Amino acid sequence: MTGVAEPARDDEVGRVLTFPITPAGGGRANAGELATPAPPPVASGPVLDGEIVDEDEFRRNRSRRLVTVVARRVRQHPTARVAGLAVRSLVRHGYVAAHGHVSWARRVFAAATHGVIRQQIRNAHVARDVEALALWQDRLRSEKDARHTRLRNLPTTITRALLAVLVVVTVLAGILVVAGIGFELTPGGLDWDSWWALLADIWGYAVASLTLAIHAALIAGPLAWLYAAWTEGRRAASVPAWMLPLNERVDTAGVPITPARVVIALRDLGYATLRTSIKAMDDGAAGMLGPVRIAGCGVEVDVTLPSGVSTDEIQKRRRKLAENLDRHEHELFITIPEAARTVRLWIADSGALDEPIGPSPLVIDPTLAADVHSGRAPWGQDLRGDAAAISLWQRHLLITGLSNQGKTASLRALVLWLALDTSTEFRIADLKGVGDWNMFRGLASVLIQGPADEHVIAATEMLEAAVEEMERRLAAVDPDKYPDGVTRALSRAGKGFHPIFVVVDEAQQAFMCPAVGEDKRPYGGTKATSRYFMAARKIHNQGRAVNVVLWQGTQDPTDQNLPKMVREGAHIRASLVVGTEQQARMALGDKAINGGAAPHKLRQGLDKGTLVVAGDGVPLPPGQSSITVRTHFVSGKDATDLADRAKAIRGWRDTAYGTDTEARDFLGDVLAVMAGADRVKTVDILQRLKENWPAAYDGWSSQDFADTLKSIDVVIRQGRVGGEGGQRYVAGDDVRHALEHPAITDRTS
């Protein structure tokens, strides 16, 4: 029929294609027939998914579709599926057998090197068990001495064995000869030749039997060896999920944590004392466990350990315990409650800690007010999902952690909350100087921004000015000078003076500064001659009484970057992820780490803004010395809006910048000296910055410049610049992107 669309089927792929058909001659359709308008003359070709496509492209796509269909049909063919199962089974059993050999090798190596005893020595050393350490060291020495004795006596043992074999052979030969002589002399017995012929036949049967046994061993031996290795592998190996048959694969992501799973996980920790105790319990170890309680995005359970099992041993096996519970290490937290010989396990739901916690109440509630005297700052959420609010009244604060993990954003969020209280005053020194605190212009009385020595000098003088104000206030409440009891009571409570918060971000710059003043005293350093160190110590010692408070944020907590006396002067100590347990102890103190705090177990880059907090002012669960807080993220734009809201409440105030020049906009300056170029070498950018703004950048080294770019996620690239290869350069697009998306810089340091 003319005038209708006739379907044409592509038999190779089974797809219906539609080709428009017009009446012959291009005329109109006869009356009563379905008329189809002619397509435009420029649109010709096959129609695919409602669109006319090019014929060459259609043929290429048809080939791809044909390959896809053939591959799908091959995979679904019964023979192919059986072959795939056979290959997977072969690979699985081979994997298990190979791991059996690996397990044997490990056991042989452990036996050869006294590995079990050495492990016990390490355990005793970590546990600081002097008696056990001495016992196992004596055991190791005795084992070594016994082995040395055996090796020394080995030649004598071999000689004696050979002599014994020679004696046995000689005696046996003598017996056979005497027997032959006896048969020869016995009337009617075997003659000599018959006797030796009989012995030859017996020897032939013995050799034939031995040969048959050797052939059987050559055939059955490898099979027995492989079976033994496979059996050992099943005991020691954990087969990857993709090797398992579909009916044996278990998805444990959504499996709830039950008491039985907790007991099995503890039993399989590899702790022999705990395993033996659990097996010996008549109630299946149910008496060890408290109730499994829902706690936020996970569950919590208290475990009372059997006698002889220490909580330290459980903490050291955190990763294995998490894996036994089908969780990642960061999804299990172990703390020590008040009850003796008890550990508290908090087990997150799978993947729950990778989800964001939502915006800060400061951002979503424009009517939120702050009261530093009796209020608490909304900082984030604890692991149970409860709001983590922190009291900041008369408390010194220290936040530490690796670079680019959210230290500045966490510290700034607290200052933004305080800014909504009109009674507070801020004196801020940002010794990184990339604009993270720019919104406090017109809000802070002092704002110093920059990493150079002159900025450290200004920050030191800012602390010394705070010390002078503190001493003035202390003198004002001298009972000999001011006997008025009411004034003295208010002053002692701290309510007689407005709170001054002295904030130093990147404080390690101050402690490491080599500059020396006119009085020959260094500004930096960790000794009593250091001006910054002594000013910080004075504020820690007496500032709280008259509402002068010091807050510091610093990287890499070590004795050089953060002296012990300064660390221990903070009432609230918080740590983002750090590299080692030793750094964690310096950040939070031994008590918090011994109680289960583990900022060194956080994931660098993945747990940005997650803090382990210890000290006064934090609502700690009963019996715990620390709490883990996932802080709300306040972006750069939101921080600016909050600062503007605070300025509207407090009014604009003049801000002193501490140096001869106002703080620079680092990214803006970099873009300005690049002068629109796509690529500029880093050495040229730094040189131009020093030439244009020497007061701000003259003290910068190449490493300072590179570290500052890295902290705001601007990548230093390497390639060809201006005809020269292998040059380190900055791309203009990267700088413009960082300027257009200031939130990128909010989680730096």
Residue pairs with C-beta under 8 A, 6 or more apart in sequence:
1 33
2 21
2 22
2 23
2 24
2 29
2 33
3 21
3 22
3 23
3 29
3 33
3 34
3 35
3 36
4 21
4 34
4 36
5 18
5 19
5 20
5 21
5 36
6 19
6 21
7 16
7 17
7 18
8 16
8 17
8 18
8 19
9 15
9 16
9 17
10 16
10 17
10 62
12 62
12 66
13 62
13 65
13 66
13 69
14 69
15 65
17 46
17 47
17 48
18 47
19 46
19 47
20 36
20 38
20 39
20 47
21 36
22 36
22 38
22 39
23 29
26 38
28 35
29 35
29 36
43 52
44 52
45 52
45 53
45 54
45 55
45 58
46 52
46 53
46 55
46 58
47 53
48 58
48 61
53 61
74 80
75 81
85 245
88 243
88 245
89 245
91 243
92 239
92 243
92 244
93 230
95 233
95 237
95 239
95 240
95 243
96 230
96 233
96 234
96 237
96 239
97 226
97 229
97 230
97 233
98 229
98 233
99 232
99 233
99 236
99 237
100 228
100 229
100 230
100 231
100 232
100 233
100 234
100 236
100 237
101 229
101 233
102 236
103 232
103 233
103 235
103 236
103 237
104 229
104 232
109 115
110 116
114 140
114 143
114 144
117 136
117 139
117 140
117 143
118 140
120 132
120 136
121 133
121 136
121 137
121 140
123 132
123 313
124 132
124 133
124 136
125 133
126 312
126 316
127 310
127 312
127 313
176 199
179 195
180 192
180 195
180 196
182 189
183 189
183 190
183 191
183 192
183 194
183 195
184 190
184 191
184 192
184 195
190 198
241 249
252 326
252 350
253 326
253 350
253 351
254 350
255 261
255 326
256 299
257 292
257 299
257 301
257 325
257 347
258 292
259 286
259 289
259 292
259 301
260 284
261 325
262 289
262 292
262 301
262 303
262 325
262 345
263 278
263 284
263 285
263 286
263 288
263 289
264 324
265 321
265 324
265 325
266 274
266 278
266 285
266 288
266 303
266 314
266 321
266 324
267 274
267 275
267 278
267 279
267 285
268 275
268 324
269 275
269 314
269 317
269 320
269 321
269 324
270 317
270 320
271 309
271 313
271 314
271 317
273 306
273 308
273 309
274 305
274 306
274 309
274 313
277 306
277 307
277 308
277 309
278 285
278 288
278 306
281 287
281 288
281 306
287 304
288 303
288 304
288 305
288 306
289 301
289 302
289 303
289 304
290 301
290 302
290 303
290 304
291 301
292 299
292 300
292 301
293 299
293 300
293 301
294 300
295 346
295 383
295 384
295 385
296 381
296 382
296 383
296 384
296 385
296 386
297 348
297 349
297 352
297 353
297 355
297 383
297 384
297 385
298 331
298 346
298 347
298 348
298 349
298 352
298 383
298 384
299 346
299 347
300 344
300 345
300 346
300 347
300 384
301 344
301 345
301 347
302 337
302 339
302 342
302 343
302 344
302 345
303 314
303 342
303 343
303 344
303 345
304 339
304 341
304 342
305 311
305 314
305 341
305 342
305 343
307 341
309 341
310 341
311 336
311 341
311 342
311 343
314 321
314 334
314 343
315 334
315 343
315 596
318 329
318 332
318 334
318 598
318 601
319 329
321 332
321 334
321 345
322 328
322 329
322 331
322 332
323 329
325 332
325 347
326 350
327 347
327 348
327 350
329 601
330 353
330 601
330 602
330 603
330 606
330 607
331 347
331 348
331 350
331 352
331 353
332 345
332 346
332 347
332 348
333 345
333 346
333 383
333 596
333 598
333 628
334 343
334 344
334 345
334 596
335 343
335 344
335 346
335 595
335 596
335 597
335 621
335 624
335 626
336 342
336 343
336 344
336 594
336 595
336 596
336 623
336 624
336 625
337 343
337 344
337 621
337 622
337 623
337 624
338 622
338 623
339 623
343 596
344 596
344 623
344 624
346 383
346 384
348 383
353 383
353 607
353 630
354 606
356 633
357 380
357 381
357 630
357 632
358 632
359 632
359 633
359 638
360 378
360 413
360 632
360 633
360 634
360 638
361 368
361 378
361 632
362 368
362 378
362 413
362 416
362 417
362 632
362 634
362 638
362 642
363 632
363 634
363 638
363 641
363 642
366 645
368 378
368 420
369 420
369 421
370 377
370 417
370 418
370 419
370 420
370 421
371 421
372 392
372 393
372 418
372 421
372 423
372 424
372 499
373 393
373 495
374 393
375 391
375 421
376 389
376 390
376 391
376 392
377 389
377 390
377 391
377 392
377 413
377 414
377 417
377 418
378 387
378 389
378 417
378 632
379 388
379 389
379 390
379 410
379 413
379 414
379 629
379 631
379 632
380 387
380 388
380 609
380 611
380 629
380 630
380 631
380 632
381 387
381 388
381 629
381 630
382 388
382 627
382 628
382 629
382 630
383 628
383 630
388 613
388 618
388 619
388 627
388 629
389 619
390 414
390 572
390 613
390 617
390 618
391 617
391 618
392 414
392 418
392 549
392 617
393 494
393 499
393 617
394 494
394 499
394 544
394 547
394 549
395 544
395 549
395 571
395 572
395 616
395 617
396 539
396 540
396 543
396 544
396 549
396 550
396 551
396 569
396 570
396 571
396 572
397 411
397 414
397 549
397 550
397 551
397 552
397 570
397 571
397 572
397 574
398 551
398 552
398 553
398 554
398 562
398 566
398 567
398 570
398 572
398 573
398 574
398 587
399 407
399 410
399 411
399 551
399 552
399 553
399 554
399 574
399 575
399 576
399 611
400 407
400 553
400 554
400 555
400 556
400 557
400 562
400 573
400 574
400 575
400 576
400 578
400 583
400 586
400 587
401 407
401 555
401 575
401 576
401 577
401 578
401 587
401 599
401 611
402 555
402 556
402 576
402 577
402 578
402 579
402 604
403 555
403 707
403 710
403 711
403 748
403 749
404 605
404 608
404 710
404 711
404 713
404 747
404 748
404 749
405 576
405 577
405 604
405 605
405 607
405 608
405 609
405 747
405 749
406 576
406 608
406 609
406 610
406 631
406 633
406 747
407 505
407 553
407 555
407 576
407 749
408 432
408 436
408 505
408 553
408 746
408 747
408 748
408 749
409 609
409 631
409 633
409 634
409 746
409 747
410 574
410 576
410 609
410 611
410 631
411 503
411 505
411 551
411 553
412 436
412 437
412 634
412 639
413 631
413 632
413 634
414 551
415 426
415 428
415 440
415 501
415 503
415 551
416 634
416 639
416 642
416 643
416 646
418 424
418 426
418 499
418 501
419 426
419 440
419 443
419 642
419 643
419 646
419 650
420 642
420 645
420 646
420 649
422 649
422 650
423 498
423 499
424 498
424 499
424 500
424 501
425 445
425 498
425 499
425 500
425 501
426 440
426 443
426 444
426 445
426 446
426 500
426 501
426 503
427 444
427 445
427 446
427 462
427 465
427 466
427 500
427 501
427 502
427 503
428 437
428 440
428 444
428 446
428 447
428 448
428 503
428 504
428 505
429 446
429 448
429 449
429 455
429 458
429 459
429 462
429 503
429 504
429 505
429 510
429 658
430 436
430 437
430 447
430 448
430 449
430 450
430 505
430 506
430 663
431 448
431 450
431 451
431 455
431 456
431 459
431 504
431 505
431 506
431 507
431 509
431 510
432 449
432 451
432 505
432 506
432 509
432 708
432 711
432 748
432 749
433 449
433 450
433 451
433 455
433 663
433 664
433 666
433 708
434 666
434 667
434 708
434 711
434 712
434 745
434 748
435 449
435 665
435 666
435 667
435 742
435 745
436 505
436 636
436 745
436 746
436 748
437 444
437 447
437 449
437 505
438 449
438 640
438 663
438 665
439 639
439 640
439 642
439 643
439 644
440 447
440 643
440 655
441 447
441 655
442 647
442 652
442 653
442 654
442 655
443 643
443 646
443 647
443 650
443 653
443 655
444 655
445 653
445 654
445 655
445 656
446 462
446 655
446 656
446 657
446 658
447 655
447 656
447 657
447 658
447 663
448 455
448 458
448 459
448 462
448 657
448 658
448 659
448 663
449 455
449 657
449 663
449 664
450 659
450 663
450 664
450 696
451 506
451 509
451 700
451 704
451 708
452 696
452 697
452 698
452 699
452 700
453 513
453 514
453 515
453 523
453 699
454 659
454 695
454 699
455 509
455 658
455 659
456 509
456 510
456 513
456 515
456 523
456 524
456 532
457 513
457 515
457 517
457 523
458 657
458 658
458 659
459 504
459 510
459 532
459 658
460 510
460 523
460 531
460 532
460 535
461 658
462 502
462 658
463 502
463 504
463 532
463 535
463 536
463 539
463 550
464 531
464 535
466 500
466 502
466 535
466 539
466 543
466 548
466 550
467 535
467 538
467 539
467 543
469 500
469 548
470 538
470 539
470 542
470 543
470 546
470 548
473 491
473 497
473 546
473 547
473 548
474 542
474 545
474 546
475 481
476 482
476 491
477 487
477 488
477 491
477 492
477 496
477 546
479 488
482 488
487 496
490 496
491 497
491 546
492 545
494 544
494 545
494 546
494 547
496 546
497 546
497 547
498 547
499 547
499 549
500 547
500 548
500 549
501 549
501 551
502 539
502 548
502 549
502 550
502 551
503 551
503 552
504 510
504 550
504 551
504 552
504 553
505 552
505 553
505 749
506 553
506 554
506 555
506 749
507 552
507 553
507 554
507 562
508 554
508 555
508 556
508 561
508 562
510 523
510 524
510 532
511 524
511 525
511 526
511 530
511 532
511 533
511 560
511 561
511 562
511 563
512 524
512 560
512 561
513 522
513 523
513 524
513 532
514 522
514 524
515 522
515 523
515 524
516 522
516 523
517 523
517 531
521 529
521 530
521 531
522 529
522 530
522 531
523 530
523 531
523 532
524 530
524 532
524 533
525 532
525 533
526 533
526 559
526 560
526 563
527 533
528 534
533 563
533 566
536 550
536 552
536 566
536 569
537 565
537 566
537 569
539 548
539 549
539 550
540 550
540 565
540 566
540 569
540 570
541 569
543 549
543 550
544 571
550 569
552 566
552 570
553 749
554 561
554 562
555 561
555 749
556 578
556 579
556 583
557 567
557 575
557 578
557 583
557 586
557 587
558 583
558 586
559 586
562 586
564 586
567 573
567 586
567 587
567 589
568 589
570 615
571 615
571 616
571 617
572 613
572 614
572 615
572 616
572 617
572 618
573 587
573 588
573 589
573 592
573 613
573 614
573 615
574 611
574 612
574 613
574 614
574 629
575 584
575 587
575 588
575 597
575 599
575 611
575 612
576 599
576 602
576 607
576 608
576 609
576 610
576 611
577 599
577 600
577 602
577 603
577 604
577 607
577 610
578 584
578 587
578 599
578 600
579 600
580 600
581 593
581 598
581 600
583 600
584 593
584 597
584 598
584 599
584 600
584 612
585 593
587 599
588 597
588 599
588 612
588 614
588 626
589 614
591 614
591 625
592 612
592 614
592 625
592 626
594 625
595 624
595 625
595 626
596 624
596 625
596 626
597 612
597 614
597 625
597 626
598 612
599 611
599 612
602 610
602 612
608 747
609 630
609 631
609 633
609 747
610 628
610 629
610 630
610 631
611 628
611 629
611 631
612 626
612 627
612 628
612 629
613 626
613 627
613 628
613 629
614 620
614 625
614 626
614 627
618 627
619 627
620 626
620 627
621 627
633 746
633 747
634 642
634 746
635 742
635 743
635 746
636 742
636 743
636 745
636 746
637 742
637 743
639 746
657 663
659 695
660 695
661 693
661 695
661 696
663 696
664 693
664 696
664 697
666 708
666 712
667 712
667 714
667 735
667 738
667 739
668 739
669 689
669 692
669 693
669 696
669 697
670 685
670 689
670 730
670 735
671 732
671 735
671 736
671 739
672 692
673 680
673 685
673 688
673 689
673 692
674 680
674 685
674 730
674 732
674 735
676 732
677 732
678 731
678 732
678 733
679 717
679 719
679 721
679 722
679 729
679 730
679 731
679 732
680 721
680 729
680 730
680 732
681 721
681 722
681 727
681 728
681 729
682 702
682 705
682 706
682 716
682 728
682 729
682 730
683 702
683 728
685 705
685 730
686 697
686 700
686 702
686 705
689 696
689 697
689 700
689 705
690 697
690 698
690 700
706 716
709 715
709 716
709 730
710 716
711 745
711 748
711 749
712 738
712 744
712 745
712 748
713 738
713 744
713 745
713 748
714 730
714 734
714 735
714 738
715 731
715 734
716 728
716 729
716 730
717 728
717 729
717 730
717 731
718 726
718 727
718 728
718 729
719 725
719 726
719 727
719 729
720 726
720 727
721 727
721 729
737 744
738 744
738 745
